[in-house]
Amino acid sequence: MRRLIVALIIIAIIIAVAYWVLTADISALPQPGRLETRVAAHFRNWYISRGAGRLSIKPPVYSASEVSQGEGLFGMACASCHGKDGRHPTNIGKSMYPRVPDLGSREVQKLSNTELFWVVKNGVRLSGMPGFGNTLSNDNIWQLTFYVRSLGESPKSKPSSRIGYPPGRRPLLQKTPRFVLTVTDGRRPAALRPLP
Ligand code: HEC
């Protein structure tokens, strides 16, 4: 009896696999399914974080000039898929499977600088994202990394050309409210009122 049950289970698995193989499709046209995207993203992120964890490389200091060098390189090496601004993929990017992501999105920006560096250097196998480790220097790849990082920031918090602050950190006083003190009767400060 036990053998019969085991045989039935094996037959059921074979039928399921055969059904999956026969109905599967390699067309890149359909929108990738939600489950497929989540599972793929999970494995991809795991591999990226493992790869980045093995890197022992010190990033240069994040600065406006690194970002603008990266922007120049981006136009030449990446814009054909990711779009000129990295945020609006081209028609080619939109037709790839998986689709090319918006590099300013939370999904991409949650990667650390080292993880972004690892992705640009190594690429993502089976996805169409090329690895640039054989064609660009590490310095260039850091510049691209910093440019990608800058896409997730509001224009205000982009690095100024004078002060370089550590990668991933924003300046502490981004939005300091400014007030004027008005003294009405000569003795007591009456009101703190924000500057117009
Ligand atoms: C031929 C098209 C193509 C080019 C050129 C290209 N990419 Fe990509 N890129 C992709 C695709 C497709 C993905 C999505 C990969 C995935 O979903 O796993 C991607 C994903 C990424 C990601 C996000 C990875 C993640 O885990 O979400 C980053 C960052 C990135 N690319 C940066 C770059 C940079 C920087 C360049 C230029 C040096 C570049 N790409 C050039 C197709 C391209």
Residues whose N, C-alpha, C, O or C-beta is under 5 A from the ligand:
A	BS01	HEC	R44 A77 C78 C81 M96 P98 R99 V100 P101 V108 V119 V120 V124 S127 G128 M129 P130 F132 L144
